[in-house]
């Protein structure tokens, strides 16, 4: 089987690969997941700031999330997990 977000992952990666016209397709897909991972960290920052109303603690929370070895590894190559993290962080923010 495949993770449930796989069709959305394919759509997002294809859109990013068709918009960015540099490097190989594999490089563009990896770069798209790096952007998605960064977006997840940004939404986690917004969520933490909204909940605790402390900018430094929100930066710490987002930084610890972004620099987590598992999150960092999956955000540096084409996998569905950064997209899942991004969607979950958006849901938390809402």
TIMI-2910 file (N, C-alpha, C, CB; in pm, 1 decimal, decimal comma, always signed):
<rs>
+----------+----------+----------+----------+----------+----------+----------+----------+----------+----------+----------+----------+------+
!      n_x !      n_y !      n_z !     ca_x !     ca_y !     ca_z !      c_x !      c_y !      c_z !     cb_x !     cb_y !     cb_z ! resn !
+----------+----------+----------+----------+----------+----------+----------+----------+----------+----------+----------+----------+------+
!    +81,1 !   -117,3 !     +0,0 !     +0,0 !     +0,0 !     +0,0 !    +86,4 !   +125,0 !     +0,0 !    -92,8 !     -0,9 !   +118,2 !  Unk !
!    +20,4 !   +235,9 !     +0,0 !    +88,6 !   +364,5 !     +1,8 !    +22,7 !   +453,2 !   +106,8 !    +85,2 !   +432,0 !   -138,6 !  Unk !
!    +97,0 !   +553,3 !   +154,1 !    +37,7 !   +644,8 !   +250,6 !    -82,2 !   +717,4 !   +189,2 !   +142,5 !   +746,2 !   +299,7 !  Unk !
!   -179,1 !   +759,2 !   +269,4 !   -301,0 !   +819,4 !   +217,4 !   -279,1 !   +950,0 !   +140,9 !   -394,8 !   +844,0 !   +329,6 !  Unk !
!   -170,6 !  +1021,3 !   +167,0 !   -147,7 !  +1148,8 !    +99,8 !    -74,0 !  +1136,6 !    -31,5 !    -72,2 !  +1239,2 !   +189,1 !  Unk !
!    -52,1 !  +1015,9 !    -78,8 !    +29,8 !   +996,6 !   -198,4 !    -25,1 !  +1065,9 !   -323,3 !    +43,6 !   +850,2 !   -225,8 !  Unk !
!   -154,6 !  +1059,1 !   -354,3 !   -203,3 !  +1130,3 !   -473,6 !   -181,7 !  +1281,8 !   -464,4 !   -351,8 !  +1101,2 !   -494,4 !  Unk !
!   -207,1 !  +1341,4 !   -348,7 !   -184,0 !  +1484,1 !   -331,2 !    -35,1 !  +1515,1 !   -343,4 !   -238,1 !  +1531,6 !   -195,1 !  Unk !
!    +49,2 !  +1428,9 !   -289,6 !   +194,3 !  +1445,4 !   -302,5 !   +234,8 !  +1450,5 !   -448,8 !   +268,4 !  +1331,3 !   -231,2 !  Unk !
!   +181,3 !  +1361,0 !   -528,8 !   +214,1 !  +1357,6 !   -672,2 !   +170,3 !  +1485,6 !   -740,9 !   +148,1 !  +1236,5 !   -740,1 !  Unk !
!    +53,7 !  +1536,4 !   -706,7 !     +3,9 !  +1659,7 !   -768,1 !    +91,7 !  +1777,9 !   -729,7 !   -141,8 !  +1686,1 !   -726,4 !  Unk !
!   +122,8 !  +1791,5 !   -601,3 !   +204,8 !  +1903,2 !   -554,3 !   +344,0 !  +1897,0 !   -615,3 !   +214,2 !  +1902,6 !   -401,1 !  Unk !
!   +404,9 !  +1779,2 !   -615,5 !   +539,5 !  +1765,2 !   -671,2 !   +540,3 !  +1793,8 !   -821,3 !   +593,8 !  +1624,3 !   -644,2 !  Unk !
!   +439,3 !  +1748,4 !   -892,6 !   +430,6 !  +1773,2 !  -1036,6 !   +414,0 !  +1922,6 !  -1064,3 !   +313,1 !  +1694,0 !  -1098,3 !  Unk !
!   +329,2 !  +1990,9 !   -987,3 !   +311,7 !  +2135,1 !  -1005,5 !   +441,7 !  +2209,7 !   -979,5 !   +201,6 !  +2187,9 !   -913,0 !  Unk !
!   +508,8 !  +2175,2 !   -870,8 !   +634,6 !  +2242,7 !   -838,2 !   +740,2 !  +2213,2 !   -943,9 !   +685,0 !  +2199,5 !   -699,4 !  Unk !
!   +747,7 !  +2088,2 !   -989,6 !   +847,5 !  +2051,9 !  -1090,5 !   +820,4 !  +2120,2 !  -1223,8 !   +850,5 !  +1900,9 !  -1109,8 !  Unk !
!   +695,1 !  +2148,3 !  -1254,5 !   +664,1 !  +2215,1 !  -1380,8 !   +681,8 !  +2366,0 !  -1371,6 !   +522,2 !  +2182,8 !  -1423,5 !  Unk !
!   +671,9 !  +2423,7 !  -1251,6 !   +689,6 !  +2568,6 !  -1234,2 !   +837,8 !  +2604,1 !  -1227,6 !   +617,5 !  +2617,4 !  -1106,4 !  Unk !
!   +914,5 !  +2528,1 !  -1152,3 !  +1058,4 !  +2553,7 !  -1139,4 !  +1130,1 !  +2491,5 !  -1259,5 !  +1114,6 !  +2495,8 !  -1004,2 !  Unk !
!  +1206,9 !  +2572,1 !  -1330,1 !  +1273,6 !  +2523,8 !  -1451,3 !  +1424,9 !  +2523,7 !  -1434,9 !  +1234,5 !  +2609,6 !  -1571,6 !  Unk !
!  +1472,5 !  +2458,9 !  -1330,2 !  +1616,3 !  +2446,7 !  -1309,1 !  +1644,9 !  +2313,8 !  -1243,5 !  +1670,8 !  +2563,0 !  -1223,2 !  Unk !
!  +1762,0 !  +2260,3 !  -1268,1 !  +1799,8 !  +2132,3 !  -1209,7 !  +1718,5 !  +2017,8 !  -1267,1 !  +1783,5 !  +2136,5 !  -1059,6 !  Unk !
!  +1746,0 !  +1900,0 !  -1217,4 !  +1674,9 !  +1780,5 !  -1263,2 !  +1537,6 !  +1772,8 !  -1196,9 !  +1757,0 !  +1652,7 !  -1232,6 !  Unk !
!  +1454,6 !  +1685,2 !  -1247,2 !  +1321,6 !  +1667,2 !  -1188,7 !  +1333,6 !  +1618,2 !  -1045,3 !  +1238,0 !  +1568,3 !  -1272,1 !  Unk !
!  +1427,7 !  +1529,2 !  -1019,2 !  +1447,6 !  +1478,5 !   -882,8 !  +1486,8 !  +1592,5 !   -788,9 !  +1556,0 !  +1367,8 !   -880,9 !  Unk !
!  +1575,2 !  +1680,4 !   -834,6 !  +1615,2 !  +1795,6 !   -752,7 !  +1495,1 !  +1884,4 !   -722,8 !  +1725,1 !  +1877,4 !   -823,6 !  Unk !
!  +1411,2 !  +1909,3 !   -823,7 !  +1293,9 !  +1995,0 !   -804,1 !  +1193,1 !  +1931,3 !   -709,0 !  +1226,9 !  +2024,6 !   -938,3 !  Unk !
!  +1176,8 !  +1799,6 !   -716,3 !  +1085,8 !  +1732,5 !   -621,9 !  +1140,0 !  +1740,3 !   -480,1 !  +1064,5 !  +1585,1 !   -662,0 !  Unk !
!  +1270,9 !  +1719,8 !   -464,1 !  +1331,0 !  +1732,0 !   -332,0 !  +1316,7 !  +1874,5 !   -279,2 !  +1478,7 !  +1691,4 !   -336,4 !  Unk !
!  +1337,2 !  +1972,2 !   -366,7 !  +1323,6 !  +2111,7 !   -326,7 !  +1179,6 !  +2145,0 !   -287,4 !  +1369,5 !  +2203,4 !   -439,7 !  Unk !
!  +1084,6 !  +2086,6 !   -357,2 !   +944,0 !  +2110,9 !   -322,0 !   +914,1 !  +2060,3 !   -182,0 !   +850,1 !  +2043,4 !   -423,3 !  Unk !
!   +969,7 !  +1946,1 !   -145,0 !   +945,6 !  +1894,2 !    -10,4 !  +1018,2 !  +1977,2 !    +94,6 !   +989,5 !  +1748,2 !     -1,1 !  Unk !
!  +1131,6 !  +2037,6 !    +58,6 !  +1198,7 !  +2128,9 !   +151,5 !  +1111,4 !  +2251,6 !   +177,9 !  +1336,4 !  +2172,0 !    +95,7 !  Unk !
!  +1048,4 !  +2304,8 !    +72,2 !   +957,2 !  +2418,2 !    +89,4 !   +835,9 !  +2379,3 !   +172,3 !   +912,4 !  +2471,7 !    -46,4 !  Unk !
!   +782,4 !  +2260,7 !   +149,0 !   +666,7 !  +2214,3 !   +224,9 !   +704,6 !  +2196,1 !   +372,4 !   +612,4 !  +2081,7 !   +165,7 !  Unk !
!   +823,0 !  +2140,7 !   +397,3 !   +870,8 !  +2125,3 !   +535,0 !   +889,2 !  +2259,9 !   +603,8 !  +1002,1 !  +2048,1 !   +536,9 !  Unk !
!   +941,0 !  +2357,6 !   +530,2 !   +955,8 !  +2492,3 !   +585,6 !   +819,1 !  +2554,0 !   +613,7 !  +1035,9 !  +2582,0 !   +489,1 !  Unk !
!   +724,0 !  +2526,6 !   +526,4 !   +587,9 !  +2575,3 !   +548,7 !   +526,0 !  +2514,5 !   +673,5 !   +500,7 !  +2545,0 !   +428,2 !  Unk !
!   +554,5 !  +2387,0 !   +697,1 !   +504,5 !  +2321,9 !   +818,4 !   +562,0 !  +2389,6 !   +942,4 !   +539,9 !  +2171,4 !   +818,2 !  Unk !
!   +690,4 !  +2421,2 !   +937,9 !   +752,5 !  +2489,8 !  +1051,3 !   +693,1 !  +2628,2 !  +1070,8 !   +903,5 !  +2500,1 !  +1031,5 !  Unk !
!   +664,2 !  +2696,5 !   +960,9 !   +604,7 !  +2830,4 !   +970,7 !   +465,8 !  +2824,0 !  +1034,4 !   +596,0 !  +2895,9 !   +831,2 !  Unk !
!   +385,7 !  +2728,2 !   +992,0 !   +251,4 !  +2715,7 !  +1051,2 !   +258,8 !  +2668,9 !  +1196,4 !   +165,5 !  +2617,7 !   +969,2 !  Unk !
!   +359,1 !  +2588,9 !  +1229,8 !   +376,0 !  +2549,9 !  +1369,6 !   +413,3 !  +2670,9 !  +1454,1 !   +483,2 !  +2440,2 !  +1382,9 !  Unk !
!   +497,2 !  +2757,8 !  +1399,3 !   +530,3 !  +2882,2 !  +1469,3 !   +404,4 !  +2965,2 !  +1493,3 !   +633,8 !  +2964,0 !  +1388,8 !  Unk !
!   +324,0 !  +2981,5 !  +1389,5 !   +201,1 !  +3060,8 !  +1402,6 !   +106,7 !  +3000,6 !  +1506,2 !   +129,9 !  +3071,3 !  +1267,4 !  Unk !
!    +96,5 !  +2869,1 !  +1505,5 !    +10,0 !  +2801,7 !  +1602,5 !    +60,7 !  +2822,6 !  +1744,8 !     +1,3 !  +2651,8 !  +1571,2 !  Unk !
!   +191,1 !  +2801,3 !  +1763,4 !   +248,9 !  +2816,5 !  +1897,3 !   +235,8 !  +2960,6 !  +1945,5 !   +396,8 !  +2773,7 !  +1897,6 !  Unk !
!   +258,4 !  +3055,7 !  +1856,9 !   +246,3 !  +3195,9 !  +1896,8 !   +102,5 !  +3230,2 !  +1934,3 !   +294,5 !  +3287,8 !  +1784,1 !  Unk !
!     +8,9 !  +3176,6 !  +1859,9 !   -132,8 !  +3201,6 !  +1888,1 !   -174,1 !  +3141,0 !  +2023,3 !   -220,6 !  +3143,7 !  +1775,1 !  Unk !
!   -120,5 !  +3024,2 !  +2054,3 !   -160,0 !  +2954,0 !  +2177,2 !    -92,9 !  +3014,3 !  +2300,2 !   -125,3 !  +2805,2 !  +2166,9 !  Unk !
!    +39,0 !  +3038,1 !  +2293,3 !   +110,7 !  +3081,5 !  +2413,7 !   +144,3 !  +3229,9 !  +2414,9 !   +237,0 !  +3002,8 !  +2427,9 !  Unk !
!   +128,8 !  +3297,2 !  +2301,0 !   +151,0 !  +3441,0 !  +2290,1 !   +289,6 !  +3483,2 !  +2336,9 !    +46,7 !  +3514,8 !  +2369,3 !  Unk !
!   +388,8 !  +3402,8 !  +2303,1 !   +527,7 !  +3434,0 !  +2335,8 !   +612,7 !  +3402,4 !  +2213,0 !   +576,9 !  +3353,1 !  +2461,7 !  Unk !
!   +667,5 !  +3507,2 !  +2151,8 !   +740,4 !  +3491,2 !  +2026,4 !   +861,8 !  +3398,8 !  +2041,2 !   +784,9 !  +3627,0 !  +1975,0 !  Unk !
!   +938,9 !  +3414,0 !  +2146,9 !  +1060,2 !  +3332,8 !  +2162,3 !  +1026,8 !  +3184,9 !  +2182,8 !  +1143,4 !  +3384,1 !  +2280,2 !  Unk !
!   +922,2 !  +3157,2 !  +2257,1 !   +882,1 !  +3016,6 !  +2275,4 !   +828,1 !  +2957,3 !  +2146,1 !   +776,2 !  +3004,9 !  +2386,2 !  Unk !
!   +759,0 !  +3037,4 !  +2066,7 !   +707,9 !  +2989,6 !  +1938,1 !   +823,0 !  +2961,1 !  +1841,4 !   +611,1 !  +3093,0 !  +1876,7 !  Unk !
!   +923,3 !  +3047,2 !  +1841,8 !  +1041,8 !  +3024,4 !  +1757,6 !  +1113,0 !  +2897,6 !  +1802,7 !  +1138,7 !  +3146,1 !  +1763,5 !  Unk !
!  +1123,9 !  +2878,0 !  +1932,7 !  +1187,4 !  +2757,1 !  +1985,0 !  +1110,3 !  +2632,1 !  +1944,4 !  +1198,4 !  +2764,4 !  +2137,3 !  Unk !
!   +978,9 !  +2635,8 !  +1955,5 !   +896,7 !  +2520,2 !  +1917,4 !   +912,2 !  +2488,2 !  +1769,3 !   +748,9 !  +2546,3 !  +1950,1 !  Unk !
!   +904,0 !  +2589,5 !  +1684,5 !   +917,1 !  +2567,5 !  +1540,2 !  +1058,0 !  +2522,7 !  +1504,5 !   +881,4 !  +2695,0 !  +1463,0 !  Unk !
!  +1155,9 !  +2579,9 !  +1571,0 !  +1295,1 !  +2541,2 !  +1545,6 !  +1324,3 !  +2398,4 !  +1586,3 !  +1388,8 !  +2633,8 !  +1618,3 !  Unk !
!  +1275,3 !  +2359,4 !  +1703,2 !  +1295,6 !  +2220,8 !  +1746,6 !  +1225,4 !  +2122,8 !  +1652,8 !  +1244,5 !  +2201,7 !  +1890,1 !  Unk !
!  +1108,7 !  +2160,4 !  +1604,4 !  +1039,6 !  +2075,9 !  +1507,8 !  +1118,9 !  +2065,8 !  +1378,3 !   +899,2 !  +2130,1 !  +1479,8 !  Unk !
!  +1160,6 !  +2180,5 !  +1324,1 !  +1230,4 !  +2181,9 !  +1195,2 !  +1365,1 !  +2110,7 !  +1201,7 !  +1250,6 !  +2325,0 !  +1148,6 !  Unk !
!  +1433,8 !  +2121,1 !  +1313,5 !  +1567,0 !  +2061,1 !  +1326,4 !  +1564,1 !  +1919,2 !  +1381,7 !  +1652,8 !  +2146,9 !  +1414,9 !  Unk !
!  +1446,0 !  +1867,0 !  +1408,4 !  +1432,9 !  +1727,7 !  +1449,7 !  +1492,4 !  +1639,5 !  +1339,9 !  +1283,1 !  +1690,4 !  +1477,5 !  Unk !
!  +1579,5 !  +1544,8 !  +1375,6 !  +1646,2 !  +1464,8 !  +1271,3 !  +1550,4 !  +1391,9 !  +1177,1 !  +1736,4 !  +1364,0 !  +1335,9 !  Unk !
!  +1438,7 !  +1344,6 !  +1227,3 !  +1344,8 !  +1272,9 !  +1139,4 !  +1277,3 !  +1370,9 !  +1044,6 !  +1238,2 !  +1196,6 !  +1222,5 !  Unk !
!  +1229,8 !  +1484,4 !  +1096,4 !  +1164,9 !  +1584,5 !  +1012,5 !  +1264,0 !  +1638,0 !   +909,3 !  +1108,6 !  +1699,9 !  +1098,8 !  Unk !
!  +1386,9 !  +1664,6 !   +951,4 !  +1489,9 !  +1716,4 !   +861,2 !  +1519,8 !  +1616,4 !   +749,8 !  +1618,5 !  +1748,9 !   +939,1 !  Unk !
!  +1533,2 !  +1489,4 !   +785,4 !  +1563,8 !  +1386,1 !   +686,1 !  +1453,4 !  +1374,1 !   +582,9 !  +1585,7 !  +1251,5 !   +754,2 !  Unk !
!  +1329,1 !  +1367,6 !   +628,8 !  +1219,1 !  +1351,4 !   +534,0 !  +1194,7 !  +1477,1 !   +451,2 !  +1092,6 !  +1313,7 !   +607,8 !  Unk !
!  +1231,1 !  +1593,9 !   +504,0 !  +1212,1 !  +1717,5 !   +427,9 !  +1323,1 !  +1741,6 !   +326,8 !  +1203,2 !  +1835,0 !   +521,9 !  Unk !
!  +1427,3 !  +1661,6 !   +331,1 !  +1538,7 !  +1682,6 !   +238,7 !  +1533,2 !  +1590,9 !   +117,0 !  +1669,1 !  +1662,3 !   +310,8 !  Unk !
!  +1435,5 !  +1503,8 !   +109,6 !  +1416,5 !  +1423,8 !    -12,4 !  +1267,5 !  +1396,4 !    -33,1 !  +1496,1 !  +1289,5 !     -4,1 !  Unk !
!  +1235,0 !  +1353,2 !   -151,7 !  +1094,2 !  +1340,2 !   -191,6 !  +1026,2 !  +1226,9 !   -115,3 !  +1083,0 !  +1315,6 !   -343,2 !  Unk !
!   +947,3 !  +1264,1 !    -18,5 !   +866,3 !  +1171,7 !    +61,3 !   +732,1 !  +1238,2 !    +89,0 !   +938,7 !  +1132,5 !   +195,3 !  Unk !
!   +633,9 !  +1160,6 !   +127,4 !   +501,2 !  +1216,4 !   +155,3 !   +491,3 !  +1277,3 !   +295,0 !   +395,7 !  +1108,7 !   +139,6 !  Unk !
!   +583,7 !  +1247,6 !   +383,1 !   +573,0 !  +1290,6 !   +522,0 !   +578,3 !  +1442,4 !   +540,7 !   +682,3 !  +1227,5 !   +601,6 !  Unk !
!   +664,0 !  +1517,5 !   +468,4 !   +660,4 !  +1663,6 !   +486,2 !   +525,1 !  +1723,8 !   +447,8 !   +770,5 !  +1729,0 !   +403,2 !  Unk !
!   +462,7 !  +1670,2 !   +344,5 !   +330,7 !  +1718,9 !   +305,7 !   +229,0 !  +1688,3 !   +415,0 !   +286,7 !  +1655,9 !   +172,1 !  Unk !
!   +238,7 !  +1570,6 !   +474,4 !   +151,0 !  +1535,3 !   +585,9 !   +174,7 !  +1629,9 !   +703,9 !   +174,0 !  +1388,3 !   +628,9 !  Unk !
!   +300,6 !  +1657,5 !   +736,5 !   +332,2 !  +1751,4 !   +844,5 !   +274,2 !  +1889,2 !   +815,4 !   +484,3 !  +1761,3 !   +864,5 !  Unk !
!   +285,5 !  +1934,0 !   +691,3 !   +234,0 !  +2063,5 !   +650,7 !    +82,5 !  +2070,9 !   +670,2 !   +270,2 !  +2091,3 !   +505,0 !  Unk !
!    +12,3 !  +1969,5 !   +625,5 !   -133,8 !  +1968,3 !   +637,8 !   -176,7 !  +1962,8 !   +784,1 !   -192,8 !  +1849,1 !   +561,3 !  Unk !
!   -106,1 !  +1885,1 !   +865,6 !   -139,7 !  +1877,2 !  +1008,4 !   -114,4 !  +2011,7 !  +1076,2 !    -57,5 !  +1765,6 !  +1078,0 !  Unk !
!     -4,2 !  +2077,1 !  +1040,6 !    +24,7 !  +2208,1 !  +1101,2 !    -77,9 !  +2312,7 !  +1059,2 !   +165,5 !  +2255,0 !  +1062,4 !  Unk !
!   -127,2 !  +2305,0 !   +935,7 !   -234,6 !  +2395,9 !   +893,9 !   -360,0 !  +2368,8 !   +976,0 !   -264,7 !  +2380,2 !   +742,3 !  Unk !
!   -393,5 !  +2240,6 !   +995,2 !   -511,3 !  +2207,6 !  +1075,3 !   -497,2 !  +2255,0 !  +1219,6 !   -536,1 !  +2057,7 !  +1072,6 !  Unk !
!   -378,9 !  +2243,1 !  +1274,8 !   -356,6 !  +2291,5 !  +1410,8 !   -374,3 !  +2442,6 !  +1417,9 !   -216,5 !  +2252,2 !  +1459,6 !  Unk !
!   -331,1 !  +2512,0 !  +1315,0 !   -343,0 !  +2656,7 !  +1313,0 !   -488,1 !  +2701,7 !  +1302,3 !   -262,7 !  +2713,7 !  +1198,3 !  Unk !
!   -566,2 !  +2625,3 !  +1226,4 !   -706,2 !  +2663,2 !  +1209,7 !   -781,9 !  +2640,7 !  +1339,8 !   -771,2 !  +2583,3 !  +1094,8 !  Unk !
+----------+----------+----------+----------+----------+----------+----------+----------+----------+----------+----------+----------+------+
</rs>
